[in-house]
Amino acid sequence: MTRVVAFLLALSTLFLCSAQKTYVLAVGISDYNEINDLNLCEKDAYAFAYLMQSADADVQLVKGKEATHLAIVSSLRMMLAKAAPSDCVIFYFSGHGYEGGFCCWDMSTKTPSLSQGLSIGKKIDRTKLNSINRYYGGLSYVELQVLFRNCRAGKKLVIADACFSGGLRKGNHINTSVQSARKGELIYFLSSRTDETSLEIPGGDNGLFTTFLLKGLSGDADTDGSNTVTLKELYDYVYENVSSYASKIPHSQHPVIWGKYNSEMPLFQIK
């Protein structure tokens, strides 16, 4: 039995709260078709999926070469279509990222910056965007916004352990391809800033961000002893531990959170 499974088996008293039903799509890609491979991303997705299943969520896991752009988008559409207003939907991703999105298994080495050249005036050319995403294997924040837009769920989260995943912002400039993320109801909880890489712990079971994400959701983030982990508690716990651990290497990694949300929103309750 691996350490991660043994750890997660101890979480049987954990359950999701403030949602009638929680739907999860967990994606992990370690071995890419064209771009360089990673080590722990599929373990990350498995660990997150296992944790969500222990909390009685409806979970789908997509890994490796199965995680093409088409497959991820199709799975997302099916998941989002199920949700009712009282439900929660979570898209978890572990793999490569770029400024403005995530790399699917079929990401091309010839991929241009998908955040550039897509605008017509102040509007996004969605026809061009969809064509580029499908051809090059990128899943952009804009496309995620579009996919989540008609979902009826009351809670919508994107959680990603990916390099450069905080590409919503660069200095004081908000990436024009994802400005709507700040105003929308979709919450992005991302492992690093736009100019940072996300660490994998040598000899560990999971990436640095996912390691503390799992520990935080398991109760370590419950700083007030209420037996409920709120969004703010989770973010504060993950941010402090990830940035502190990375600084000792030394390395710079700072998780970010975006979107319109109530910071006291409860995520998990521990009996």
N, C-alpha and C positions, 0 to 999 in steps of 0.2 A: 504494500500500500504506500503510495507516495505521501510526502509530507503535506502537500496541499489538500489531498483528499482527507487525510487524518484530521487536519485543521478544520476543514469544512464540516466534517461529521459532528464536530463538537458544537455546531451552531443550530441544533435542532429546535431550540427555543426561540429562534428568530422568526419574525414574520413581518410582512409588509403591512403598512397601516395607511389609513385615510384614502383607500381606494377599494372599490368593490372588486376589481380584478386588475392584475398587472400583467402586461404583455411585454416580453423581452425578446429582442433579436440580438444575439451575441456573435460577433464576427472576429475571427483571428486569422492572420496570415503571416506565416514565418517564411515559407518558401515561395518566392515570387517567380513568375514566368520569365521576366526580363530584367527587372531591377534587382539589386543586391538583397540577399536573404537576411532574416533576423533569427533570433533563437527562441524566445519565450512567448511570442504573441499568441500562438494557438493554445498554450497552457493558460495564458491570461484569460482568453475567451471561455475556455472550459471551466476555469475556477469561478469566473463571474456567473456563468450559466448555472453551475452547480449550486452556488449560493442563492441565486434567485429561485431555483427549483425547491430548495429547502424552505423557502418562504412562500411556497405554493403559487409561484408565478407560472404563467403559460410561457414556456421558453422554447425558442428555436436557436440552434447552434449551427453556424456555417463557418467552415474552416478551409484553409489551404486553397487548392486549385478549384474548389467548388465556389469560392468567394469571388466570382467575376462580377463586373459591374451589373450585368443583366440579372444575375442571380440575387445579388444584394437588393437591388431595386425591387425586383419581383417579390422577394420575401418581405420587404418593408411595406409594400402596398397591401399585401395580404394581412399583415399584422395590424396595420393602421386601420384597415377597414372593419376589423372586429370590435374596436374599442367604442365604448359608450361614454357619455359625459362624466360618469363617476369613476372611470377607469384611469390607469396610468400606463403609459407606453415608454419603454426605454430602448434606445439603440446604443449598444456598446460596441466599440471598435478598438482592436489592437493591431497595429501594423504601421506601415510607413504613412507619413502625412506630408503635406506640402502647404505652402501659404494659400489657404483658401479651400482645403478639402483633404480627403483621405485617398490613399492609393489602393485600388482593388487589385486582385491577383493578376489581372490582365493589363496592368498599367504599362504603358509603353515607355521605352527609354527616350523616345523622341517627343515626349509630352511637352507642349508649351506651357507657359504660365496661364492657367485657366482663369485667373482673376483679371487677366488683361485682354483687351480687344473684344469684349463681349457687350459693350455698351452702345446703345443708340440714344444719344442725348443723355438723359438721366435714367433711361429705362434699360433693362437687361434684355438682350436679344436671346430669348429662351430657346428658339429654334436652333440657333448656332450653339448655344450652351449644351443642349441635349445631344447634338451631333458630336461635339468635341468630347463630351464625357463618355459617350458610348464607344467612340473610336479609340480614345487614348486610355480608357480604363480608370478615369478619375471620378470620384464622387464628391462634388463640390458642396459647400455650405448652401449655396443658392438652390441647388437641386434638392437638398434636404429640406430647406424651407418650403419649397413647392410641394414635396411629398407629404410633409406633415400638415400643410395648411388646412386641408379638408378633414383632418382627423378630429373626431369629436371628443377625444379624451381630455379630461380636466388637467392632467399632468403629462408633460411631454419632455423627455430628457434625452440628450445625446451625451454619452460619456466616452471619452477617447483617450487611449494611451498611445500616442503617436508623436513623432518628432514634428516640430514646427506647427503643431495642431492649434496653437493659439493665434493663428494667422488672421483672425478677425481684426487685429490691430497691429500697426507698425508705427512705433513712436506715437505721435499725436494724430496720425492718419488712420481713419477707419477704412478698412478694405471695402471698396465700393461694391464689390460683388456680394457682400454679406451685411450691409448696413441694417437690413431689416431684422437681423438676429437680436439686436439690442432692444427692439421695440416689440418683437413677437413673443408669443407664449412658449416658444421652444427654448428650453434651457440647455446651454452648452457647458459641460464641465470637462475641461481639456487639460492634458498632462503637462503642457509646456507653452511658453511664449513663442512668438513667431520666429525669433532668432535663436531658439534653443533646441537641443536634442533631448529626447526622453531616454533615460538610462534603463538598461537591463542589469539586474544585480548578478554579478558573477557567482556562479554556483547556486543561485537561488532558483525558486520555482516560478517567480513572476517578475514582471517589470517593476521598477521602483514605485511608480504611480499606482499600479494595480495592487501591489502589496499593501500599501497603506489605505487604499480604497476599501479593500476587503476587511482589513482590521478595523477601520472606522465604522463600516456598516455593521460589523459584528458586535459593536458596543464600545470600542475604545474611544470613539468620538463623542460618547454620551457624557460630556463634561459636567453637566448639572445633576447627574444621577436620577434623571426622570424616567429612565428606561425607554426613552424615545430619542432616536437620532434625527435631528433636524438637518435641513439642507445647509444652514450656516455652520452648525457643529461639524458636519462632515467636511465641508470645504476648509474650515479653519484647521481642522486636524490634519487633513491630507496636505494642505499647503505648508504648514509648519514642519511636518515630518519629512516631506519630500525635499523641500528646499534646504533643510538642515542637513539631511543625509548627503545630499549632492554637494553641498559646500565643503564637506570634509574630504572630498576626493582629490582636488577640488573640481567642481563642475557647477554650472549654473542651470538650474531647472526650477521653474516656478509655475505651478498649476494656475489656471485661470478659469473664471466662470462668467458667462454672458447670458443675457436674456432678461425678460421681464418676469419677476418671480417674487414670492414672499419668502424672505430668508428664514423665517421660522416654520416653513412648511415641513411637516413631519414626513420622514421617509421610512424608517424602520422602528419597530417596537420590540423590546426584548422582555420576555416574560420572566 
